Amino acid sequence: MTLLHGLALLLLCQSAGEAAARLLHLPLPGPVLGMLALVALLRWPPLRAPAGQAADALLAHLSLLFVPVGVGVMTHLALISQHGLRMAVALLLSTWIGLAVTALVLRALLPAPDTRSGTTKG
């Protein structure tokens, strides 16, 4: 029963996020708002166990969530063979750009190491 409560909580948070995004015309996607609501709700201890059980159940069957992607690839194989190289280049470039931006932001936010004592400033 706890698993069903957890799944209901996850679906409720996603639905609330979708409703908030559409009704309030917010620039964030509904699932992101739902995830923020879930993070806030998980501060309440009675909701942690059901959400944890639902997460464990979903993670145990995570491979099933890749089936639709595989079917989509097989369905659009001709399109992928036509534009596949450009898609691969775009994917690689965007991944490297994302990693570089993340590294630069992390470097800017972390305190600089103190070279004299071997510790960080701050």
C-alpha positions as CSV (number, residue, x, y, z in Angstrom):
1,M,0.0,0.0,0.0
2,T,2.9,2.3,0.7
3,L,4.1,1.9,-2.9
4,L,0.7,3.0,-4.2
5,H,0.8,6.1,-1.9
6,G,4.3,6.9,-3.2
7,L,3.2,6.6,-6.9
8,A,0.2,8.7,-6.1
9,L,2.4,11.3,-4.5
10,L,4.7,11.4,-7.6
11,L,1.8,11.7,-10.0
12,L,0.1,14.3,-7.9
13,C,3.3,16.4,-7.8
14,Q,3.7,16.2,-11.5
15,S,0.1,17.0,-12.2
16,A,0.3,20.0,-9.8
17,G,3.4,21.2,-11.6
18,E,1.7,20.9,-15.0
19,A,-1.4,22.7,-13.7
20,A,0.7,25.5,-12.1
21,A,2.8,26.0,-15.3
22,R,-0.3,26.2,-17.5
23,L,-2.6,28.2,-15.3
24,L,0.1,30.7,-14.2
25,H,1.9,30.8,-17.6
26,L,5.2,30.2,-15.9
27,P,8.4,29.9,-18.0
28,L,9.3,26.6,-16.3
29,P,8.1,23.2,-17.5
30,G,5.4,21.5,-15.4
31,P,7.6,18.5,-14.4
32,V,10.3,20.8,-13.1
33,L,7.7,22.6,-10.9
34,G,6.3,19.2,-9.8
35,M,9.8,18.1,-8.8
36,L,10.3,21.3,-6.8
37,A,7.0,20.6,-5.0
38,L,8.1,17.0,-4.4
39,V,11.4,18.2,-2.9
40,A,9.5,20.5,-0.6
41,L,7.1,17.7,0.4
42,L,9.9,15.3,1.1
43,R,10.9,17.4,4.1
44,W,7.8,16.0,5.8
45,P,8.9,12.6,7.2
46,P,5.7,10.7,6.7
47,L,6.0,11.2,2.9
48,R,9.6,10.0,2.7
49,A,9.0,6.2,3.0
50,P,6.2,6.0,0.4
51,A,8.2,8.2,-2.1
52,G,11.3,6.0,-1.5
53,Q,9.4,2.8,-2.1
54,A,7.9,4.2,-5.3
55,A,11.4,5.3,-6.4
56,D,12.9,1.9,-5.7
57,A,10.1,0.2,-7.7
58,L,10.6,2.5,-10.6
59,L,14.4,2.1,-10.6
60,A,14.0,-1.7,-10.5
61,H,12.1,-1.5,-13.8
62,L,14.1,1.4,-15.3
63,S,15.1,-0.7,-18.4
64,L,11.4,-0.8,-19.5
65,L,11.4,2.9,-19.9
66,F,13.9,2.6,-22.7
67,V,11.7,0.4,-24.8
68,P,9.8,3.4,-26.4
69,V,13.0,5.1,-27.3
70,G,14.2,1.9,-29.0
71,V,11.0,1.6,-30.9
72,G,11.3,5.2,-32.0
73,V,14.8,4.7,-33.3
74,M,13.7,1.6,-35.3
75,T,10.7,3.5,-36.6
76,H,12.8,6.5,-37.8
77,L,15.8,4.5,-38.9
78,A,15.8,6.1,-42.4
79,L,15.7,9.6,-41.0
80,I,18.5,8.8,-38.5
81,S,20.7,7.3,-41.3
82,Q,20.1,10.5,-43.3
83,H,20.9,13.0,-40.5
84,G,22.7,10.7,-38.1
85,L,26.2,12.2,-38.5
86,R,24.9,15.7,-37.9
87,M,22.9,14.6,-34.9
88,A,26.0,12.8,-33.5
89,V,28.2,15.9,-34.0
90,A,25.5,18.1,-32.3
91,L,25.2,15.7,-29.5
92,L,28.9,15.6,-28.9
93,L,29.4,19.3,-29.1
94,S,26.5,20.1,-26.8
95,T,27.8,17.6,-24.3
96,W,31.3,19.1,-24.3
97,I,29.9,22.6,-24.1
98,G,27.7,21.6,-21.2
99,L,30.6,20.0,-19.4
100,A,32.8,23.0,-20.0
101,V,30.2,25.5,-18.7
102,T,29.6,23.3,-15.7
103,A,33.3,23.2,-14.9
104,L,33.7,27.0,-15.3
105,V,30.7,27.7,-13.0
106,L,32.0,25.2,-10.4
107,R,35.5,26.8,-10.6
108,A,34.0,30.2,-10.1
109,L,31.8,29.2,-7.2
110,L,34.4,27.1,-5.3
111,P,36.8,28.9,-3.0
112,A,40.4,29.2,-4.4
113,P,42.9,26.9,-2.7
114,D,45.4,28.5,-0.4
115,T,48.8,27.5,-1.9
116,R,50.7,28.3,1.3
117,S,48.9,26.0,3.8
118,G,47.2,23.6,1.4
119,T,43.7,24.5,2.6
120,T,40.9,26.4,1.0
121,K,40.2,30.0,1.8
122,G,36.9,30.9,3.3
